[in-house]
Amino acid sequence: MLTMGTAAILWFLLTYIKHSYPLIPALLVLGFACQGVGGVIQAFVAEATTLENRDLIYGIYFTLAFTPGSLSPVIFGYLADTSGFHASFMYVTAVSLLAVLASYFLKEQKK
């Protein structure tokens, strides 16, 4: 949740960064936040499932994650072309915030 929340904040802030000096640390942290998400989700799936169901659940996870995920760059590009980068960054911010919300409810069900 912290990783996706950080990513959401940084995607939002990218639209307001006008110089390269603050852009470099923002992109560095954003790179860590975005690249680290897959491993965190896979670890959660491993922890939340029983051993006999794990293969099936991983198959479902990868199908659900990568099928719509492959459309996301198309949506991002379309928004950038038609409305500018601000709209594209707001789209990724919204998706990241939805991930935080979904993670919260997954965490609650684990209890």
C-alpha positions in Angstrom: 0.0 0.0 0.0 2.9 2.3 0.8 4.6 1.6 -2.5 1.5 2.3 -4.6 0.6 5.3 -2.5 4.1 6.7 -3.1 3.7 6.1 -6.8 0.4 7.8 -6.9 1.8 10.9 -5.2 4.8 11.0 -7.5 2.7 10.5 -10.7 0.6 13.4 -9.5 3.6 15.6 -8.8 5.2 14.9 -12.1 2.7 17.3 -13.8 3.9 20.1 -11.6 7.7 19.6 -12.0 9.1 22.2 -14.4 12.8 21.7 -14.0 15.2 18.8 -14.3 16.7 19.0 -10.8 13.5 17.9 -8.9 12.6 15.6 -11.7 15.7 13.3 -11.2 15.0 12.3 -7.6 11.2 12.0 -8.3 11.9 9.6 -11.2 14.4 7.7 -9.1 11.9 7.1 -6.3 9.1 6.4 -8.8 11.2 3.8 -10.5 11.7 2.0 -7.2 8.0 2.3 -6.4 6.8 1.0 -9.7 9.3 -1.8 -10.2 8.8 -3.1 -6.7 5.1 -3.7 -6.9 5.2 -7.0 -8.8 7.3 -8.7 -6.2 5.1 -7.4 -3.4 2.0 -8.7 -5.0 3.5 -12.1 -5.7 4.7 -12.3 -2.1 1.2 -11.5 -0.9 -0.4 -14.1 -3.2 2.1 -16.7 -1.8 1.2 -15.8 1.7 -2.5 -15.6 1.2 -3.0 -18.9 -0.6 -2.7 -22.5 0.4 0.0 -24.5 -1.3 -2.4 -26.7 -3.3 -4.1 -23.7 -4.8 -1.1 -21.5 -5.4 -0.5 -22.4 -9.0 -4.1 -21.7 -10.0 -4.1 -18.4 -8.1 -0.8 -17.3 -9.7 -2.3 -18.1 -13.2 -5.4 -16.0 -12.4 -3.2 -13.2 -11.0 -1.0 -13.1 -14.1 -4.0 -13.2 -16.4 -5.8 -10.4 -14.5 -2.7 -8.3 -14.1 -1.2 -8.5 -17.5 -4.2 -8.5 -19.8 -5.7 -5.2 -18.7 -2.1 -4.0 -17.9 -1.2 -4.3 -21.6 -4.0 -1.8 -22.4 -2.8 0.7 -20.0 0.1 2.1 -22.2 -2.4 2.5 -25.0 -4.8 4.5 -22.7 -1.8 6.6 -21.4 -0.7 7.4 -24.9 -4.1 8.2 -26.1 -4.6 10.6 -23.2 -1.2 12.2 -23.8 -2.0 12.7 -27.5 -5.5 14.1 -27.0 -5.3 15.8 -23.7 -1.6 16.2 -22.7 0.6 14.6 -20.2 -1.3 16.1 -17.3 -4.3 13.9 -18.1 -2.1 10.8 -18.6 -0.4 11.3 -15.2 -3.8 11.8 -13.6 -4.9 8.5 -15.1 -1.9 6.6 -13.7 -2.5 8.4 -10.3 -6.1 7.2 -10.3 -5.0 3.6 -11.1 -2.4 3.7 -8.4 -4.9 5.0 -5.8 -7.3 2.2 -6.9 -4.5 -0.3 -6.2 -4.0 1.2 -2.7 -7.7 0.8 -2.1 -7.8 -2.8 -3.3 -4.7 -3.6 -1.3 -6.4 -2.3 1.8 -9.4 -4.5 1.4 -7.2 -7.5 0.6 -5.2 -6.9 3.8 -8.4 -6.6 5.9 -9.8 -9.9 4.6 -6.5 -11.7 5.6 -7.2 -11.0 9.3 
